[in-house]
Amino acid sequence: MDDHLFNREWSAAALLRFALPTMVMMLFMGLYTLVDTIFVARFVNTDALSAINIVCPVVNLAVGLGTMLAAGGNAIVSREMGAGRLQKAREVLTLLVEAAAAIGVLLLVLGALWLEPIVYALGASDLLFPYCRDYLGILLLFLPANVIQTVFSNMFITAGRPGLGFGLSVLAGLTNLVLDYILIAVCGLGIRGAALGTGCGYLIPTLAGVIFFAGSRNTLSFTRLTWSWGVLRESCLNGSSELVGQLAAAITTLLFNRTMMELLGEDGVAAITILIYAQFLLNTVYIGFCMGVAPVIGFHYGRKNMVQQRKIFQICVGFVTAVSVLVFALSMLGGPCLVRLFAPGTSDVCRIASEGFSIFSYSFSFCGLNIFTSAMFTALSNGKVSAILSFLRTFGLLAGGILFLPKIWGAAGVWLAVPAAEGIMFFVSILCLAHNRSRYGD
């Protein structure tokens, strides 16, 4: 494995070039997700936009389970490749994809059996219920593909083909946008059209991943299935922070929706939906960067190359710091313009969301380091620390803020919950990095 792609001296430029396709891929995913919701807001109405956010916890669960397998298993695959055990890496890949397919089918069956109770449990009002039922009913059909594509998006990077993941993401996004226009604006299918467009977008990377990894000429490819509960258990434990993050996102989204419904009604839910999607867009650079560098970190950890580990860590922290300053500035300056893409400037939804953005933007000063710290410990096969950090950031602190701050400041407390949680977590991340510095070479 001495000639492996990851086995070299990593300069800042080389590391950023390697991570760039994944960063652009995630940014594009954020953009097309944003445009997808803009289609719904503009061509249906803001109630339909609220409905998408109401059922979002179901999607969070699917993505969380897929990301848990992908991130946790990716660390194992990278480690095995770094140690020269290529056949073992192939066996782990095959097992992860089979497990992802099984999880996706299980979610589909359970969701179809209890569709209406699930929608009401997520907090849909009588006004929003028909939109939620129609959207989730169709999207459930594509959940298996969603879980599988999440695994493939990580494994393309580990296979040394981050550009392929980027290309497929672009193709999936463009397909989604074209279908959105045809199905919503032309055919008048409303929110059902949005669900169909999103689902078809899931299918493209899934089918392409099956074809790519079925090719025996690839370094990392499918092989005969070797079932191992130990590997699955390690993958789930190591990737538990990613599942925790998505489950926490599901619960906090539910809390956001319920709180805003009580304070400001359906317009408040629409406003928080806009900010949540804007947050995802602006965080995609960090997420893509972490996905891009994770296999490199895991590879050198497997080879016990502490010199490279230290250098890579320093490059990553410097990059995250610089981007945090840029993203914060963009959010402060461009937030109102972003909000007006969803709702007319004179509407109550636009007014509520614009007021919230001026507070919400401060979270972007802190979240970059928080995201990287959790992802780094996952790449180092330290799922316990990563899970604790992810739980504190995405649930423990944030849920507490959503529950208690609005009692003091009303709607302003809802907007303040995110920057308060990220700010506290920023200092926790620094302490955790200092305490565990020996794991990454310092």
C-alpha positions in Angstrom: 0.0 0.0 0.0 3.0 2.3 -0.2 1.8 3.7 -3.5 -1.7 4.4 -2.2 -3.2 7.8 -3.0 -3.3 8.8 0.7 0.3 7.8 1.4 2.2 11.0 0.7 3.2 14.3 2.2 0.1 16.4 2.5 0.6 20.2 2.0 -2.2 22.6 2.6 -2.8 23.0 -1.1 -2.8 19.2 -1.7 -5.2 18.5 1.1 -7.6 21.3 -0.1 -7.4 20.1 -3.7 -8.4 16.6 -2.5 -11.2 17.8 -0.3 -12.5 20.4 -2.9 -14.7 18.1 -5.0 -16.5 17.0 -1.8 -16.8 20.5 -0.6 -18.3 21.7 -3.9 -20.5 18.6 -3.9 -21.9 19.4 -0.5 -22.3 23.1 -1.5 -24.2 22.1 -4.6 -26.4 19.8 -2.5 -27.1 22.7 -0.2 -27.9 25.0 -3.2 -30.2 22.5 -4.9 -32.0 21.8 -1.6 -32.5 25.5 -1.2 -33.8 25.9 -4.7 -36.0 22.9 -4.2 -37.7 24.5 -1.2 -37.9 27.8 -3.1 -39.9 26.1 -5.8 -42.3 24.8 -3.1 -42.6 28.2 -1.5 -43.1 30.1 -4.7 -45.1 27.7 -6.9 -47.3 26.1 -4.1 -47.3 28.3 -0.9 -45.4 28.8 2.4 -47.8 26.3 4.1 -46.4 23.6 1.9 -42.9 24.8 2.8 -43.8 24.5 6.5 -45.1 20.9 5.8 -41.7 19.9 4.4 -40.1 21.0 7.6 -42.7 19.2 9.7 -41.9 15.8 8.2 -38.1 16.5 8.0 -37.4 14.4 11.1 -38.2 11.3 9.1 -35.6 12.2 6.5 -33.2 13.1 9.4 -33.6 9.5 10.7 -32.9 7.9 7.3 -29.9 10.2 6.7 -28.7 9.6 10.3 -28.7 5.8 10.0 -27.0 6.0 6.6 -24.4 8.4 7.8 -23.8 6.4 10.9 -22.9 3.4 8.8 -21.0 5.5 6.3 -18.8 7.5 8.7 -18.3 4.7 11.2 -17.6 2.1 8.5 -15.5 4.6 6.4 -13.1 4.8 9.4 -12.8 1.0 9.4 -12.3 0.8 5.6 -9.7 3.6 5.6 -7.9 2.0 8.6 -7.8 -1.4 6.9 -6.5 0.1 3.6 -3.9 2.0 5.5 -2.8 -1.3 7.2 -2.6 -3.0 3.8 -5.6 -5.3 4.3 -7.5 -4.5 1.0 -9.7 -7.6 0.9 -10.9 -6.9 4.4 -11.7 -3.3 3.3 -13.8 -4.7 0.4 -15.7 -7.0 2.8 -16.6 -4.1 5.1 -17.8 -2.0 2.1 -20.1 -4.9 0.9 -21.5 -5.4 4.4 -22.2 -1.7 4.9 -24.2 -1.4 1.6 -26.2 -4.5 2.4 -27.0 -3.2 5.9 -28.0 0.2 4.4 -30.4 -1.5 2.0 -32.0 -3.5 4.9 -32.4 -0.3 7.0 -34.0 1.6 4.2 -36.6 -1.1 3.5 -37.5 -1.3 7.2 -38.1 2.4 7.3 -40.2 2.3 4.2 -42.4 -0.5 5.6 -42.8 1.1 9.1 -43.5 4.5 7.6 -46.2 3.2 5.2 -48.0 1.3 8.0 -48.2 4.3 10.4 -48.1 7.3 8.0 -51.0 9.4 9.4 -50.1 8.8 13.1 -46.5 9.8 12.3 -47.6 13.0 10.6 -49.8 14.1 13.5 -47.1 13.1 16.1 -44.6 15.4 14.2 -46.9 18.4 15.0 -48.8 18.9 11.8 -51.8 21.2 12.3 -55.1 20.5 10.5 -54.1 23.1 7.8 -50.7 21.5 7.2 -51.7 17.8 7.5 -52.7 17.2 3.8 -49.4 18.6 2.6 -47.4 16.6 5.1 -49.2 13.3 4.2 -48.8 13.8 0.5 -45.1 14.7 0.7 -44.1 12.0 3.1 -46.2 9.3 1.5 -44.3 9.6 -1.7 -40.9 10.2 -0.2 -41.1 7.0 1.9 -40.8 5.0 -1.4 -37.3 6.5 -1.9 -35.9 6.1 1.6 -33.9 2.9 0.8 -32.1 4.7 -2.0 -31.5 7.7 0.3 -29.8 5.5 2.9 -27.7 3.7 0.3 -26.6 6.9 -1.5 -25.4 8.3 1.9 -23.0 5.3 2.2 -21.8 5.6 -1.4 -21.1 9.4 -1.0 -18.5 8.6 1.7 -17.0 5.6 0.0 -16.4 7.4 -3.3 -13.9 9.5 -1.3 -12.2 6.5 0.3 -11.9 4.9 -3.1 -10.0 8.0 -4.2 -12.7 9.2 -6.5 -14.2 12.3 -4.8 -14.8 13.9 -8.2 -17.2 11.1 -9.1 -19.3 11.9 -6.0 -19.3 15.5 -7.0 -20.4 14.8 -10.6 -23.2 12.5 -9.4 -24.4 15.1 -6.9 -24.6 17.7 -9.6 -26.5 15.3 -11.9 -28.9 14.4 -9.1 -29.4 18.0 -8.2 -30.1 19.1 -11.7 -32.5 16.2 -12.2 -34.3 17.3 -9.1 -34.6 20.9 -10.1 -35.8 20.0 -13.7 -38.4 17.6 -12.3 -39.5 20.2 -9.7 -40.2 22.7 -12.5 -42.0 20.1 -14.7 -43.9 18.4 -11.9 -44.8 21.5 -9.8 -44.9 24.5 -12.2 -46.0 22.7 -15.4 -48.0 19.6 -14.3 -49.4 21.3 -11.2 -48.7 18.3 -8.9 -47.9 20.6 -6.0 -46.0 19.1 -3.1 -46.4 15.6 -4.6 -44.2 16.8 -7.5 -41.6 18.1 -5.0 -41.4 14.7 -3.4 -41.1 12.8 -6.7 -38.3 15.2 -7.8 -36.4 14.7 -4.6 -36.8 10.9 -4.7 -35.6 10.7 -8.3 -32.5 12.7 -7.2 -31.8 10.0 -4.6 -31.8 7.2 -7.3 -29.0 8.6 -9.4 -26.1 8.3 -7.0 -27.5 5.0 -5.7 -27.5 3.3 -9.1 -24.2 4.8 -10.1 -22.6 3.6 -6.9 -23.8 0.1 -7.4 -22.3 0.1 -10.9 -19.0 1.7 -9.8 -18.3 -0.6 -6.9 -19.4 -3.7 -8.8 -16.4 -3.2 -11.1 -13.7 -5.6 -10.1 -11.0 -3.2 -11.5 -11.6 -0.7 -8.7 -9.2 -0.7 -5.7 -12.3 -0.6 -3.4 -15.1 -2.8 -4.8 -17.8 -5.3 -3.8 -16.8 -8.8 -2.9 -18.7 -11.8 -1.5 -20.8 -10.8 1.5 -19.1 -11.8 4.8 -21.5 -11.1 7.7 -19.9 -9.7 10.8 -21.8 -8.4 13.7 -18.5 -7.1 15.1 -17.9 -4.9 12.1 -21.5 -3.6 12.2 -21.3 -2.9 15.9 -18.0 -1.0 15.5 -19.3 0.9 12.6 -22.5 1.9 14.5 -20.6 2.8 17.6 -17.9 4.8 15.8 -20.5 6.5 13.6 -22.9 7.1 16.5 -22.1 10.8 16.6 -23.5 11.2 13.1 -26.7 9.4 14.1 -26.9 11.4 17.3 -26.5 14.5 15.2 -29.3 13.6 12.8 -31.6 12.4 15.6 -30.9 15.6 17.5 -31.7 17.6 14.4 -35.0 15.7 14.1 -35.9 16.4 17.7 -34.8 20.0 17.7 -36.7 20.6 14.4 -39.8 19.2 16.1 -39.2 21.5 19.0 -38.6 24.5 16.7 -41.8 23.8 14.8 -43.9 23.3 18.0 -42.5 26.4 19.6 -43.0 28.6 16.6 -46.5 27.2 16.0 -47.4 28.3 19.5 -45.8 31.7 19.2 -46.5 32.8 15.6 -48.5 30.1 13.9 -47.9 28.6 10.4 -46.0 31.8 9.4 -43.6 31.2 12.3 -43.0 27.6 11.1 -42.3 28.8 7.6 -39.8 31.3 8.9 -37.9 28.8 11.0 -37.9 26.5 7.9 -36.2 29.2 5.9 -33.5 29.6 8.5 -32.9 25.9 8.9 -32.4 25.4 5.2 -30.1 28.5 5.1 -28.1 27.1 7.9 -27.7 23.8 6.0 -26.5 25.7 2.9 -23.9 27.8 4.8 -22.6 24.7 6.8 -22.1 22.6 3.7 -18.5 23.9 3.3 -17.6 22.5 6.7 -19.4 19.3 6.2 -17.9 18.7 2.8 -14.4 19.5 4.0 -14.7 17.1 6.9 -16.0 14.3 4.6 -13.1 15.0 2.3 -10.3 14.9 4.9 -11.7 12.1 7.1 -10.3 9.2 5.0 -6.9 10.9 4.9 -6.9 11.2 8.7 -8.1 7.6 9.1 -5.5 6.3 6.7 -2.5 7.9 8.5 -4.0 6.9 11.9 -4.0 3.3 10.6 -0.3 3.7 9.6 0.5 5.4 12.9 2.1 8.3 11.0 1.9 10.9 13.7 4.0 13.5 11.8 1.5 13.7 9.0 -1.4 13.6 11.5 -0.1 16.7 13.2 0.4 18.5 9.9 -3.0 17.6 8.6 -4.7 18.7 11.9 -3.0 22.1 11.7 -4.0 22.6 8.1 -7.6 21.7 9.0 -7.9 24.0 11.9 -6.5 26.9 9.9 -8.9 26.3 7.1 -11.9 26.0 9.3 -11.0 29.2 11.1 -10.7 31.2 7.9 -13.9 29.9 6.5 -15.8 30.6 9.7 -14.9 34.3 9.4 -16.1 34.3 5.7 -19.3 32.5 6.3 -20.3 34.7 9.2 -19.7 37.8 7.1 -21.8 36.4 4.2 -24.6 35.5 6.6 -24.7 39.0 8.1 -24.6 40.7 4.7 -26.7 38.3 2.6 -29.2 37.0 5.1 -32.1 39.3 4.2 -31.6 38.7 0.4 -31.7 34.9 1.0 -34.9 35.2 2.9 -36.6 37.2 0.1 -36.0 34.3 -2.3 -38.6 32.3 -0.3 -41.2 34.8 0.5 -42.3 38.3 -0.8 -40.6 41.1 1.0 -43.9 42.5 2.3 -45.1 39.2 3.8 -45.2 38.3 7.5 -43.0 35.2 6.8 -40.2 37.4 5.3 -40.4 39.9 8.1 -40.2 37.2 10.8 -37.3 35.3 9.1 -35.3 38.5 8.4 -35.5 39.5 12.1 -34.4 36.1 13.1 -31.5 36.0 10.7 -29.8 39.0 12.4 -29.5 36.9 15.6 -29.1 33.5 14.1 -26.0 34.5 12.0 -23.7 34.6 15.0 -23.8 30.8 15.1 -21.7 30.6 12.0 -18.7 32.1 13.9 -18.5 28.9 16.1 -20.0 25.9 14.3 -17.1 25.2 11.9 -14.7 24.1 14.6 -17.5 22.2 16.4 -18.3 20.2 13.2 -14.7 19.5 12.5 -13.9 18.3 16.0 -16.7 15.7 16.0 -15.8 14.5 12.5 -12.1 14.2 13.4 -12.7 11.9 16.4 -14.9 9.7 14.2 -12.1 9.5 11.7 -9.8 8.5 14.5 -12.2 5.7 15.5 -13.0 7.4 18.7 -16.8 7.2 18.3 -17.4 7.8 22.0 -15.9 11.3 22.2 -17.4 12.2 18.8 -20.9 11.1 20.0 -20.7 13.1 23.2 -19.6 16.2 21.3 -22.4 15.7 18.7 -25.0 15.1 21.4 -24.1 18.2 23.3 -24.0 20.4 20.2 -27.0 19.3 18.4 -29.3 18.3 21.2 -28.2 18.9 24.8 -27.5 22.6 24.5 -29.8 23.4 21.6 -32.9 21.7 23.0 -32.4 23.4 26.3 -32.2 26.7 24.5 -35.3 26.1 22.5 -37.3 25.1 25.6 -36.2 27.8 28.0 -35.0 31.0 26.1 -38.4 31.7 24.4 -39.9 31.8 27.9 -37.7 34.9 28.6 -37.5 36.6 25.2 -40.3 35.1 23.1 -39.6 34.5 19.4 -36.1 36.2 19.8 -35.3 33.4 22.2 -35.9 30.8 19.5 -33.4 32.6 17.2 -30.9 32.9 20.1 -30.9 29.2 20.9 -28.6 28.2 18.0 -25.8 30.8 18.5 -25.9 30.2 22.3 -25.5 26.5 21.8 -22.7 26.8 19.2 -20.9 29.4 21.3 -20.8 27.2 24.4 -19.9 24.2 22.3 -17.0 26.1 20.7 -15.2 26.2 24.1 -16.0 22.6 24.8 -14.5 21.6 21.5 -11.3 23.5 22.3 -11.0 21.8 25.7 -11.6 18.4 24.1 -9.0 18.9 21.5 -6.5 19.9 24.1 -7.3 16.9 26.3 -7.0 14.4 23.5 -4.1 16.0 21.6 -1.9 12.8 21.7 -4.4 11.1 19.3 -3.7 13.4 16.4 0.1 13.9 16.9 0.5 16.9 19.1 
